[in-house]
């Protein structure tokens, strides 16, 4: 992976554009860009994304400091002793609250197609939850293609167990934990929630199940819930740019570069398939909130997830925001994003209240 954090495969003209070598010939890169305007546009788009990601990572400490009156941030806390920055998280606490272990907890997992972004690019998500009274653990994890499935998921599982053990140190109540993420992060938190309710052969997965702490709610926004068969988007997302479809296919190649070695090995890379295939859960799945923009190329995955949850009898709410694009809720100043955040926080509050009532009745 280059210093920018963008995978080697994406910026290369031939892997992104799909233009055959015979058309590119032996001319210089600048001549190729002039000959193929689509290629120039794709390069510009990739450079723009790379710049935005780098800017967000570099600016996040400054932006967090500027908001210190509302939220306190503890950066780069290791949740595994590897010494790898991928195994760190940031803690966001609402200012003015005592460290009495009474605040609900959010474990937030960033998106980025399993290949890019970090906790530093997604500080606004963590800050938004913290401003509304949550102790937030904003997690890094190893990225593909250098670290394909299940590396990212094993890291998120390790972070979840660490938060359960350490939330009280930061004023959080681990009994009231919510897992949240968007895009690839929505995939990861959905699989994590399922692991807390079903037995699996993998030791890292079984560790989550044995801990027997099911999240009180799952927020899985604009998720890629089935990584296998990415070609389905060529038919489903007819209105999206060609680069969008190729980027989704690149995600599949990077996250699942090899075929499954045994039946079910890749199930947890596609939590939607777990639900649709009728896998057995020995504990009840938590409530799911699944928001998505109507113009998001991934919206069909959200529709399928909502239908699978309905058939399973799992409490959920699927909200579709008209005209909104992928990860629109990050643009907090937009009316659609404000509605999405209000809906998200309302759903979580109801789920936490319901969980407390059930716990009281059980006691």
URSUL-V702101 format. One record per residue. N is the residue number from 1. RES is the residue in one small letter. SS is DSSP state (H for helix, E for strand, C for the rest). OMEGA is omega in whole degrees, 0 to 359 (NA if undefined). D_FIRST is the distance of its C-alpha to the first C-alpha in Angstrom with 1 decimal. Layout:
# URSUL-V702101
N,RES,SS,OMEGA,D_FIRST / N,RES,SS,OMEGA,D_FIRST
This chain:
# URSUL-V702101
1,x,C,180,0.0 / 2,x,C,183,3.8 / 3,x,C,181,6.6 / 4,x,C,183,7.9 / 5,x,C,179,6.0 / 6,x,C,184,6.5 / 7,x,C,182,5.1 / 8,x,H,190,5.9 / 9,x,H,190,9.2 / 10,x,H,186,10.7 / 11,x,H,183,11.5 / 12,x,C,186,13.0 / 13,x,H,188,16.7 / 14,x,H,180,17.8 / 15,x,H,181,15.5 / 16,x,H,188,16.3 / 17,x,H,184,19.9 / 18,x,C,180,21.1 / 19,x,C,183,23.4 / 20,x,C,179,24.6 / 21,x,H,184,24.2 / 22,x,H,177,28.0 / 23,x,H,180,27.9 / 24,x,H,178,25.2 / 25,x,C,183,27.1 / 26,x,C,181,26.4 / 27,x,C,181,26.7 / 28,x,C,178,24.5 / 29,x,H,181,21.7 / 30,x,H,177,24.2 / 31,x,H,178,26.9 / 32,x,H,180,24.8 / 33,x,H,179,24.2 / 34,x,H,182,27.9 / 35,x,H,185,28.9 / 36,x,C,181,26.8 / 37,x,H,179,27.1 / 38,x,H,180,25.1 / 39,x,H,179,22.1 / 40,x,H,179,22.6 / 41,x,H,180,22.9 / 42,x,H,176,19.7 / 43,x,H,181,17.8 / 44,x,H,180,19.7 / 45,x,H,181,18.9 / 46,x,H,178,15.1 / 47,x,H,178,15.5 / 48,x,H,178,17.8 / 49,x,H,180,15.6 / 50,x,H,179,12.7 / 51,x,H,181,15.6 / 52,x,H,180,17.2 / 53,x,H,182,14.3 / 54,x,H,179,13.9 / 55,x,H,181,17.7 / 56,x,H,180,18.2 / 57,x,H,182,16.1 / 58,x,H,185,17.9 / 59,x,H,187,21.2 / 60,x,H,178,21.5 / 61,x,H,180,23.2 / 62,x,H,181,25.7 / 63,x,H,177,26.4 / 64,x,H,180,26.9 / 65,x,H,180,29.3 / 66,x,H,181,31.2 / 67,x,C,188,31.9 / 68,x,C,179,33.0 / 69,x,C,183,36.6 / 70,x,C,187,35.6 / 71,x,E,174,32.7 / 72,x,E,184,31.7 / 73,x,E,172,28.1 / 74,x,E,190,27.0 / 75,x,E,168,23.3 / 76,x,E,175,20.8 / 77,x,E,180,23.1 / 78,x,E,173,21.7 / 79,x,C,169,22.6 / 80,x,C,184,21.5 / 81,x,C,183,22.1 / 82,x,C,186,18.8 / 83,x,C,180,18.0 / 84,x,C,179,14.5 / 85,x,H,176,14.2 / 86,x,H,181,13.1 / 87,x,H,176,16.7 / 88,x,E,176,18.5 / 89,x,E,174,20.6 / 90,x,E,179,22.8 / 91,x,E,177,26.5 / 92,x,E,179,28.5 / 93,x,E,174,32.3 / 94,x,E,181,35.0 / 95,x,C,175,37.1 / 96,x,C,178,40.6 / 97,x,C,179,40.3 / 98,x,C,177,41.4 / 99,x,C,184,39.3 / 100,x,C,177,41.6 / 101,x,C,185,39.2 / 102,x,C,185,40.7 / 103,x,E,174,37.9 / 104,x,E,189,36.1 / 105,x,E,170,32.4 / 106,x,E,168,29.4 / 107,x,E,183,26.1 / 108,x,E,182,23.7 / 109,x,E,185,20.4 / 110,x,C,174,18.2 / 111,x,C,182,17.2 / 112,x,C,176,14.4 / 113,x,C,182,14.4 / 114,x,C,188,12.8 / 115,x,C,186,9.3 / 116,x,C,180,9.8 / 117,x,C,185,12.4 / 118,x,C,175,13.8 / 119,x,C,182,17.3 / 120,x,C,177,17.5 / 121,x,C,186,17.2 / 122,x,C,180,19.9 / 123,x,H,183,22.4 / 124,x,H,178,25.1 / 125,x,H,181,25.3 / 126,x,H,181,25.8 / 127,x,H,180,28.2 / 128,x,H,177,30.2 / 129,x,H,183,30.9 / 130,x,H,179,31.8 / 131,x,H,180,34.2 / 132,x,C,169,36.0 / 133,x,C,180,36.7 / 134,x,C,167,33.8 / 135,x,E,189,31.9 / 136,x,E,175,28.2 / 137,x,E,186,25.4 / 138,x,E,200,22.1 / 139,x,E,164,19.4 / 140,x,C,173,15.7 / 141,x,C,181,14.3 / 142,x,C,188,11.3 / 143,x,C,171,9.2 / 144,x,C,2,8.9 / 145,x,C,178,8.1 / 146,x,C,182,7.1 / 147,x,C,183,10.2 / 148,x,C,176,12.6 / 149,x,C,10,16.2 / 150,x,C,188,17.9 / 151,x,H,181,15.4 / 152,x,H,181,15.4 / 153,x,H,177,19.1 / 154,x,H,178,20.0 / 155,x,H,179,18.4 / 156,x,H,176,20.5 / 157,x,H,179,23.5 / 158,x,H,179,23.2 / 159,x,H,179,23.0 / 160,x,H,180,26.0 / 161,x,H,178,28.0 / 162,x,H,180,27.2 / 163,x,H,178,28.4 / 164,x,H,181,31.6 / 165,x,H,192,32.3 / 166,x,H,183,31.6 / 167,x,H,183,32.4 / 168,x,H,178,35.9 / 169,x,H,183,34.7 / 170,x,H,177,33.5 / 171,x,C,183,36.5 / 172,x,E,178,35.2 / 173,x,E,184,37.1 / 174,x,E,177,34.9 / 175,x,E,180,37.6 / 176,x,E,183,36.8 / 177,x,E,175,33.1 / 178,x,E,175,31.5 / 179,x,E,186,28.0 / 180,x,E,176,26.4 / 181,x,E,178,23.3 / 182,x,E,177,22.5 / 183,x,C,176,20.8 / 184,x,H,177,18.3 / 185,x,H,176,19.8 / 186,x,H,175,23.2 / 187,x,H,185,22.3 / 188,x,H,181,21.3 / 189,x,H,176,24.4 / 190,x,H,177,26.7 / 191,x,H,178,25.6 / 192,x,H,180,26.1 / 193,x,H,179,29.5 / 194,x,H,179,30.5 / 195,x,H,178,29.6 / 196,x,C,184,32.0 / 197,x,C,182,34.7 / 198,x,C,178,34.2 / 199,x,C,179,34.1 / 200,x,C,181,31.2 / 201,x,C,183,30.9 / 202,x,C,181,27.5 / 203,x,H,181,28.2 / 204,x,H,177,25.6 / 205,x,H,181,27.1 / 206,x,H,178,30.6 / 207,x,H,177,30.1 / 208,x,H,181,29.8 / 209,x,H,182,32.9 / 210,x,H,180,34.9 / 211,x,H,172,34.3 / 212,x,C,174,36.4 / 213,x,C,179,35.2 / 214,x,C,178,34.7 / 215,x,C,179,33.2 / 216,x,C,179,36.0 / 217,x,E,176,34.0 / 218,x,E,172,30.8 / 219,x,E,184,29.5 / 220,x,E,188,27.2 / 221,x,E,174,26.7 / 222,x,C,190,25.7 / 223,x,C,165,24.1 / 224,x,C,190,22.4 / 225,x,C,175,24.7 / 226,x,C,183,24.4 / 227,x,C,176,21.1 / 228,x,C,181,22.9 / 229,x,C,179,24.8 / 230,x,C,181,22.7 / 231,x,C,179,25.0 / 232,x,H,182,27.7 / 233,x,H,176,26.3 / 234,x,H,179,27.5 / 235,x,H,186,31.0 / 236,x,H,187,30.7 / 237,x,C,184,29.0 / 238,x,C,184,31.1 / 239,x,C,185,31.2 / 240,x,C,179,27.5 / 241,x,C,177,25.5 / 242,x,H,180,24.3 / 243,x,H,179,20.7 / 244,x,H,181,21.1 / 245,x,H,179,22.1 / 246,x,H,178,19.4 / 247,x,H,179,16.8 / 248,x,H,177,18.5 / 249,x,H,176,18.6 / 250,x,H,177,14.8 / 251,x,H,180,14.6 / 252,x,H,180,17.0 / 253,x,H,183,15.3 / 254,x,H,185,12.0 / 255,x,H,180,14.0 / 256,x,C,185,16.8 / 257,x,C,183,15.7 / 258,x,C,177,19.0 / 259,x,C,179,22.5 / 260,x,C,179,24.3 / 261,x,C,177,25.9 / 262,x,C,185,28.7 / 263,x,C,179,30.4 / 264,x,C,183,28.9 / 265,x,C,184,25.5 / 266,x,C,183,23.6 / 267,x,H,185,26.3 / 268,x,H,172,24.5 / 269,x,H,182,21.6 / 270,x,C,184,24.4 / 271,x,H,177,26.9 / 272,x,H,180,29.0 / 273,x,H,177,29.9 / 274,x,H,180,31.0 / 275,x,H,185,33.4 / 276,x,H,182,34.6 / 277,x,C,174,35.2 / 278,x,C,175,37.5 / 279,x,C,185,35.8 / 280,x,C,174,38.0 / 281,x,C,181,37.5 / 282,x,C,172,39.7 / 283,x,C,179,39.3 / 284,x,C,174,39.5 / 285,x,C,179,36.3 / 286,x,C,175,36.0 / 287,x,E,180,36.6 / 288,x,E,168,33.8 / 289,x,E,187,33.4 / 290,x,E,177,31.4 / 291,x,E,178,31.4 / 292,x,E,174,30.0 / 293,x,E,181,30.7 / 294,x,C,179,32.9 / 295,x,C,176,30.8 / 296,x,C,177,27.5 / 297,x,C,182,26.4 / 298,x,C,188,25.8 / 299,x,H,180,29.4 / 300,x,H,176,30.7 / 301,x,H,178,28.6 / 302,x,H,178,30.3 / 303,x,H,180,33.7 / 304,x,H,179,33.2 / 305,x,H,180,32.1 / 306,x,H,179,35.2 / 307,x,H,179,37.4 / 308,x,H,177,36.2 / 309,x,H,178,36.8 / 310,x,H,181,40.2 / 311,x,H,178,41.2 / 312,x,H,183,40.2 / 313,x,C,181,42.2 / 314,x,C,177,39.4 / 315,x,C,182,40.0 / 316,x,E,172,37.7 / 317,x,E,177,37.6 / 318,x,E,180,35.7 / 319,x,E,180,35.8 / 320,x,E,187,35.0 / 321,x,E,190,34.9 / 322,x,C,176,36.4 / 323,x,C,183,34.4 / 324,x,C,184,31.3 / 325,x,C,181,27.8 / 326,x,C,177,24.7 / 327,x,C,182,24.1 / 328,x,H,184,27.2 / 329,x,H,174,28.2 / 330,x,H,179,25.6 / 331,x,C,193,27.9 / 332,x,C,183,30.5 / 333,x,C,181,33.0 / 334,x,C,181,33.6 / 335,x,H,180,36.6 / 336,x,H,178,34.8 / 337,x,H,179,32.2 / 338,x,H,177,35.1 / 339,x,H,181,36.8 / 340,x,H,179,33.8 / 341,x,H,178,33.5 / 342,x,H,179,37.2 / 343,x,H,180,37.2 / 344,x,H,182,34.3 / 345,x,H,177,36.0 / 346,x,H,180,39.4 / 347,x,H,180,38.1 / 348,x,H,181,36.5 / 349,x,H,178,39.8 / 350,x,H,180,41.9 / 351,x,H,178,39.7 / 352,x,H,179,40.0 / 353,x,H,178,43.7 / 354,x,H,178,44.2 / 355,x,H,178,42.4 / 356,x,H,178,44.6 / 357,x,H,180,47.7 / 358,x,H,179,46.8 / 359,x,H,178,46.1 / 360,x,H,179,49.5 / 361,x,H,180,51.3 / 362,x,H,180,49.8 / 363,x,C,NA,51.0
